[in-house]
Amino acid sequence: MRTRLTAEPATLRPIPDETITVSPVRPLRVGIPRAMGFYEHGSIWARMFERLGCKVVLSPPTDRGILDEGVRATATEFCLPVKVLAGHVRALCKKVDVIFIPRYFSSAVNEMGCPKACALPDVVRLEREQPVEILEADIDPDRFTGESQAVDLRSIAERLKIDGQTVRDALLQAKRECSPQQNVTLPGRTIALLGHPYVLEDPCISMQLAEKLRQRGFHTVMPRNLPVTERRADVHPYDGKAFYTIGLDILGAAHALARRKEVRGMIYLTPFGCGIDALAAAHVEQHLRAERMPFMKLTVDEQTGEAGFDTRLEAFLDMIGE
Amino acid sequence: MKLTFPHMGHIYIAAKVVFDRLDMDYVMPEPRNRAALEKALAVAPESICLPFKTILGNFIEGLDRGADTIVFGGGHGRCRLSYFGDLLKETLEGMGYTFHFLFIDFNHMDLRQMSAEFGPLVRGKSSFCITRALLEAAHTVFSVDRLYTKSCRIRCRELHGGDTDAVMYRFERSVLHARDAGRILAELREAHRALREVPLDPEARPLRVMLVGEIFTACEPFVNLEIERKLGQMGVDVYNTLNVSGWVRDHFLGSVLPFLPRRQPKIAAQRYTRTDDFGGLGTETIGNAALAKECSMDGVIQIYPMTCMPEIVAQAAMPHVQKQEGVPVMTLVVDEQTGEAGFITRLEAFTDMLAMRRAQSARRTG
């Protein structure tokens, strides 16, 4: 029987401290799943790993196959976005050396992350049968003081065998390069879409809601399109109190957008069982009722049929009466 | 001012002691009131967890019966319970109630603010009187939890079925009707004594099951469909890892005395998760289940309300706990539509399986 020489696993040469870009024997392939935090910070992480000389592999946009794989791999009680993440991890795991999944404890002081987001690397590790290396980074401005210290990059530095400052510099540079495009001018009649970015912007979970509205002649605006200051200007009843980051984004956006006359209605897209949406949507609903703003809450899960979804959307648009 | 407060497990007994001792006017919502819950279900967001709905039901009942002040707590954490206050207030106001909302922030206990808020309630009482009432309440919290823990030990070993339940029913009824703190404390002592006198079966070798999960659900018999009593009647010794006194100990004493040792479950959980806190008591759930074998438990039951975020994460670890520690784990998810018959069937099936497992391993070891 012919014995094959197995190649040494890719190791990285120790890097001289003064260089930022790293040139390893074979670049470490870092997989970034196109799910959960990806829509907000994925480009920053990708840029950071590229700066550090890694080869970044993104998973393909969510399709039915990825979703079905994820649903099979995950405990039933999880919400759809976590199941979709599991599908993306599966799509990636053959193509990469490590999969990067950050742990969002919090995004700003006194702003909480969802418990599931805090435990994502664990959840992914627990649901895989064959081991896949997960690279994680804790993000917690509540615990690590100072803007530049808010991200714990030690595990990345250890894995890449470089020093922490190099990673931090790369992250700061990546952040500068990927400043978000925020568009606050609303051209003509607009529907505000409320919800998590990883629900609204995922082509499969959202059933292409934004695209469908565009075809009917509506513009769309999401919380993420507003600048942070506007999203935090009025978050009644959580002004000055601790709450979930995403809940504050949605509440703030709903308050700010309800005052715009271009906004003809709001649609809240929520995955079934989302704990934060249960609170945020209740507050939004109460506020919009007082403002007399047309509002619809659409709940999706892995069994949502597109025809029923479309019917509800059409009924809502008919009700707005355009 | 007439107070009302929500139920969580047996904390109402301690609340009664304080309020009676200080002559405060209050309305205690009836424990296990399905009609009040139904009223709350009509206005609560559908995918919020059952604790929110029962608390809202308690408040609706309290306000309907003439209360004008609500006492509630919260803080900042990752469990939604910390943020219930604002939504409860908004929902009740949306229903047309007017009331005063007394909110205790557990993360920022500001004594000056608290005395400003609660001062008017206890006007005319000496600080000695207030301190005594609070100490008695603290004693009651711990003593009541000891009583219920003891009842779990005794119920599964009693010689005549129903002895323990008779003691506990009598205690609960007399506490509900007592209108003075001394009476409640006397009833508590009497119940402790009566439990000691329940004749036990010396041959009994009950199955030992650990109860883990979400604290409100594990403590509140209305929400967990009296799981302790049901399992006890099946001859199972239930070790509930969650109770109010444990929470008081960890939350208050833990923050005052930071040198208390880091609790063992948190350390045990590190085998399955690389963070020591992802919200609520999720890591404790994993850690306790991981320690179950060492505590010579036959099985573990995890119980949590539908859509509870930290417990869903903990549930993901359970298949691994089961495999690596060799202890069976069953997860029960409850909501307002949980049927009692189906619930009992699952408990019976689980205990039957545990009994068979025990018999099998006894045969194997000879």
HADDOCK unambig.tbl for C-alpha pairs under 7 A between the chains (distance, minus, plus):
assign (segid A and resid 75 and name CA) (segid B and resid 316 and name CA) 6.09 0.50 0.50
assign (segid A and resid 77 and name CA) (segid B and resid 312 and name CA) 6.31 0.50 0.50
assign (segid A and resid 78 and name CA) (segid B and resid 312 and name CA) 6.51 0.50 0.50
assign (segid A and resid 112 and name CA) (segid B and resid 78 and name CA) 6.44 0.50 0.50
assign (segid A and resid 114 and name CA) (segid B and resid 78 and name CA) 6.71 0.50 0.50
assign (segid A and resid 115 and name CA) (segid B and resid 78 and name CA) 6.10 0.50 0.50
assign (segid A and resid 115 and name CA) (segid B and resid 278 and name CA) 5.09 0.50 0.50
assign (segid A and resid 115 and name CA) (segid B and resid 279 and name CA) 5.39 0.50 0.50
assign (segid A and resid 115 and name CA) (segid B and resid 309 and name CA) 6.05 0.50 0.50
assign (segid A and resid 115 and name CA) (segid B and resid 310 and name CA) 5.54 0.50 0.50
assign (segid A and resid 116 and name CA) (segid B and resid 309 and name CA) 6.63 0.50 0.50
assign (segid A and resid 116 and name CA) (segid B and resid 310 and name CA) 6.87 0.50 0.50
assign (segid A and resid 116 and name CA) (segid B and resid 313 and name CA) 6.32 0.50 0.50
assign (segid A and resid 118 and name CA) (segid B and resid 278 and name CA) 5.40 0.50 0.50
assign (segid A and resid 119 and name CA) (segid B and resid 278 and name CA) 6.06 0.50 0.50
assign (segid A and resid 122 and name CA) (segid B and resid 273 and name CA) 5.38 0.50 0.50
assign (segid A and resid 122 and name CA) (segid B and resid 274 and name CA) 6.83 0.50 0.50
assign (segid A and resid 123 and name CA) (segid B and resid 313 and name CA) 6.79 0.50 0.50
assign (segid A and resid 123 and name CA) (segid B and resid 316 and name CA) 6.60 0.50 0.50
assign (segid A and resid 126 and name CA) (segid B and resid 316 and name CA) 6.89 0.50 0.50
assign (segid A and resid 126 and name CA) (segid B and resid 317 and name CA) 6.35 0.50 0.50
assign (segid A and resid 237 and name CA) (segid B and resid 86 and name CA) 6.55 0.50 0.50
assign (segid A and resid 242 and name CA) (segid B and resid 76 and name CA) 5.70 0.50 0.50
assign (segid A and resid 273 and name CA) (segid B and resid 47 and name CA) 5.97 0.50 0.50
assign (segid A and resid 273 and name CA) (segid B and resid 307 and name CA) 5.22 0.50 0.50
assign (segid A and resid 274 and name CA) (segid B and resid 307 and name CA) 6.97 0.50 0.50
assign (segid A and resid 275 and name CA) (segid B and resid 48 and name CA) 6.57 0.50 0.50
assign (segid A and resid 275 and name CA) (segid B and resid 307 and name CA) 6.23 0.50 0.50
assign (segid A and resid 275 and name CA) (segid B and resid 308 and name CA) 6.99 0.50 0.50
assign (segid A and resid 275 and name CA) (segid B and resid 309 and name CA) 6.42 0.50 0.50
assign (segid A and resid 278 and name CA) (segid B and resid 45 and name CA) 6.30 0.50 0.50
assign (segid A and resid 278 and name CA) (segid B and resid 47 and name CA) 5.63 0.50 0.50
assign (segid A and resid 278 and name CA) (segid B and resid 48 and name CA) 5.42 0.50 0.50
assign (segid A and resid 282 and name CA) (segid B and resid 45 and name CA) 6.21 0.50 0.50
